Amino acid sequence: MNPPAPRRRGPHTTRDAIVWLAAYLAAVTVPLFALLPGPAAGRGFTWDFAMALGYAGLAMFGVQFALTARFKRATAPFGIDIVYYFHRYLALAALAVALGHYGMLRATNPAALGSADPFVAPPHMTAGRVALVLFALVIASSLARRRLRIDYDAWRVAHAALATAAFAAALWHLFGAGRFLDTVWKQALWAAYGAFWVLLIAWVRVARPWRVARRPWTVAEVRAERGRVWTLVLEPAYPTEGLRFAPGQFAWLALRASPFAMREHPFSIASSAERPRRIELSIKELGDFTSTIKHTRRGETAWLDAPYGTFGIDEHPAAFGYAFVAGGVGIAPIMSMLRTLADRGDRRPLVLFYGNRVWERVAFREELDALAQRLDLKVVHVLQEPPPGWTGERGFVTEDVLMRHLPVTRHRFEYFLCGPTPMTVSVERALDALGVAAERVHSEIFDWV
Ligand SMILES: Cc1cc2nc3c(=O)[nH]c(=O)nc-3n(C[C@H](O)[C@H](O)[C@H](O)COP(=O)(O)OP(=O)(O)OC[C@H]3O[C@@H](n4cnc5c(N)ncnc54)[C@H](O)[C@@H]3O)c2cc1C
């Protein structure tokens, strides 16, 4: 059976981005407008403003759940990495707004807050205080996770549990305080918000994992590459034409843990998009999970939640040519693009700058030589510690290195960068200095979580 043609995806537009930003603003501000009419409003500006801050803070925290729910259409115009950054900074903003609600009441109307003693205070007021403390804890533990060396998987479970508890406590506070739920339609509005969040959590924690669990994959091969990289080859263990994806996209992999266990890891799909029944993930040994890949046995079951991301050539199908800059295992999504271009018989000019420390550890270097025969591809290896007699580029991918190898038509190329953040940042600057338009430069970041 011939594999199906991969789904060609058009570029995501600014209009999509504006629509989703408007949807975000609406979700956050609708509860504020709900305050305006009704008998409870009009107790003075500071009182109304304090209430408005409370509503806005709660709505902002609510939307946080949606931001990391992996909704493809909502994340596509921005890129999932940007959405995660947005999630991080909006959490701080939401906490500031919620603290503003509390602080303003404490300053202007302390009687309304009543006693802080949980044995004396009404339960919904204690719930409000608990929500504030829990939200602060969720944010502090996330910001300090790496510094405190908190295990990622344990943090993720605690993060989800604490955030849900904080949000439930905040809703309890809202319904208990109830001053602004004086009309049926306001109650309906907040009931609808509450139902939306319950459904969202049910989707993220139950429905989506269930869908993923019904589509198992089998490990067909575990291949050692150079540079402590292991390629996991997966084939579908359920009736399907395969996984349709665009080259450069990534998958969430669950291996030796059910999709319900919240222990998935993101990896770029390294194989050709023209071969959807044989998915390859090339994984560098780095930490707790990635160091176990080499012990994976043929026949083991894996699950893929995929595809995600907008990094890739199919977002820019009309480009005159493509240039790639990879550092280390950042080559994985670029291998997918090169393999796909080769399978499609593409004849456009391509240049790959590939930075590594030593020659012996350059993953896929033999296959890149073979791809250079099938494609109009120039491969430029850049080594930090080249072997004796090396005549190629040495050091890092700098402006000079780019200048030496890019063709004069470089302004018409699309650029794809994937590697350590310092490398991507310095190459972005170098391309800017060479006059390449910023909208032609696309970066994939591996450490946004
Ligand atoms: C879009 C994307 C594509 C990626 N593609 C590749 C690839 O093709 N090849 C490759 O080798 N690596 C890739 N990575 C990086 C890879 O996901 C991490 O190296 C891996 O999850 C680290 O897990 P660990 O337990 O081995 O490392 P640890 O040392 O335990 O963790 C190191 C850091 O990795 C991150 N991390 C750990 N577990 C997870 C998780 N479950 N989900 C998200 N992040 C986690 C955390 O920030 C953690 O602090 C990609 C990352 C992203 C975001």
The ligand as a Tripos MOL2 file, in Angstrom:
@<TRIPOS>MOLECULE
LIG
   53    58     1     0     0
SMALL
NO_CHARGES

@<TRIPOS>ATOM
      1 C1          9.6220   20.5920   21.0570 C.3       1 LIG1
      2 C2         10.7400   19.7460   21.6110 C.ar      1 LIG1
      3 C3         11.3820   18.8370   20.8070 C.ar      1 LIG1
      4 C4         12.4270   18.0680   21.3210 C.ar      1 LIG1
      5 N1         13.0540   17.1900   20.4910 N.ar      1 LIG1
      6 C5         14.0650   16.4540   20.9590 C.ar      1 LIG1
      7 C6         14.7280   15.4970   20.1170 C.ar      1 LIG1
      8 O1         14.3640   15.3200   18.9520 O.2       1 LIG1
      9 N2         15.7440   14.7810   20.6360 N.ar      1 LIG1
     10 C7         16.1560   14.9520   21.9430 C.ar      1 LIG1
     11 O2         17.0770   14.2540   22.3540 O.2       1 LIG1
     12 N3         15.5440   15.8370   22.7600 N.ar      1 LIG1
     13 C8         14.5100   16.5840   22.3210 C.ar      1 LIG1
     14 N4         13.8800   17.4560   23.1610 N.ar      1 LIG1
     15 C9         14.3320   17.5680   24.5440 C.3       1 LIG1
     16 C10        13.7660   16.4350   25.3980 C.3       1 LIG1
     17 O3         12.3660   16.5220   25.4850 O.3       1 LIG1
     18 C11        14.3480   16.4910   26.8110 C.3       1 LIG1
     19 O4         15.7420   16.4020   26.7030 O.3       1 LIG1
     20 C12        13.8870   15.3450   27.6470 C.3       1 LIG1
     21 O5         12.4970   15.4400   27.9060 O.3       1 LIG1
     22 C13        14.6660   15.3530   28.9540 C.3       1 LIG1
     23 O6         14.1570   14.3330   29.7870 O.3       1 LIG1
     24 P1         15.1010   13.5430   30.8340 P.3       1 LIG1
     25 O7         14.2000   12.9790   31.8660 O.co2     1 LIG1
     26 O8         15.9940   12.6070   30.1530 O.co2     1 LIG1
     27 O9         16.0410   14.6630   31.4030 O.3       1 LIG1
     28 P2         16.0950   15.3270   32.8320 P.3       1 LIG1
     29 O10        17.5260   15.5830   33.1240 O.co2     1 LIG1
     30 O11        15.3430   14.5890   33.8570 O.co2     1 LIG1
     31 O12        15.3650   16.6610   32.5130 O.3       1 LIG1
     32 C14        16.0910   17.7290   31.9230 C.3       1 LIG1
     33 C15        15.1050   18.8250   31.6010 C.3       1 LIG1
     34 O13        14.3110   18.3860   30.4860 O.3       1 LIG1
     35 C16        12.9800   18.8280   30.6470 C.3       1 LIG1
     36 N5         12.0700   17.6750   30.7730 N.ar      1 LIG1
     37 C17        12.2170   16.5360   31.5030 C.ar      1 LIG1
     38 N6         11.1720   15.7510   31.3840 N.ar      1 LIG1
     39 C18        10.3130   16.3810   30.5650 C.ar      1 LIG1
     40 C19         9.0170   16.0870   30.0710 C.ar      1 LIG1
     41 N7          8.3750   14.9830   30.4390 N.pl3     1 LIG1
     42 N8          8.4270   16.9590   29.2500 N.ar      1 LIG1
     43 C20         9.0420   18.0870   28.9130 C.ar      1 LIG1
     44 N9         10.2660   18.4320   29.3480 N.ar      1 LIG1
     45 C21        10.8930   17.6080   30.1560 C.ar      1 LIG1
     46 C22        12.9160   19.6130   31.9210 C.3       1 LIG1
     47 O14        13.0900   20.9890   31.6570 O.3       1 LIG1
     48 C23        14.0950   19.0940   32.7150 C.3       1 LIG1
     49 O15        14.5610   20.0120   33.6330 O.3       1 LIG1
     50 C24        12.8300   18.2230   22.6750 C.ar      1 LIG1
     51 C25        12.1680   19.1170   23.5010 C.ar      1 LIG1
     52 C26        11.1300   19.8760   22.9800 C.ar      1 LIG1
     53 C27        10.4330   20.8520   23.8850 C.3       1 LIG1
@<TRIPOS>BOND
     1     1     2 1
     2     2     3 ar
     3     2    52 ar
     4     3     4 ar
     5     4     5 ar
     6     4    50 ar
     7     5     6 ar
     8     6     7 ar
     9     6    13 1
    10     7     8 2
    11     7     9 ar
    12     9    10 ar
    13    10    11 2
    14    10    12 ar
    15    12    13 ar
    16    13    14 ar
    17    14    15 1
    18    14    50 ar
    19    15    16 1
    20    16    17 1
    21    16    18 1
    22    18    19 1
    23    18    20 1
    24    20    21 1
    25    20    22 1
    26    22    23 1
    27    23    24 1
    28    24    25 2
    29    24    26 1
    30    24    27 1
    31    27    28 1
    32    28    29 2
    33    28    30 1
    34    28    31 1
    35    31    32 1
    36    32    33 1
    37    33    34 1
    38    33    48 1
    39    34    35 1
    40    35    36 1
    41    35    46 1
    42    36    37 ar
    43    36    45 ar
    44    37    38 ar
    45    38    39 ar
    46    39    40 ar
    47    39    45 ar
    48    40    41 1
    49    40    42 ar
    50    42    43 ar
    51    43    44 ar
    52    44    45 ar
    53    46    47 1
    54    46    48 1
    55    48    49 1
    56    50    51 ar
    57    51    52 ar
    58    52    53 1
@<TRIPOS>SUBSTRUCTURE
     1 LIG1         1 GROUP 0 **** ****
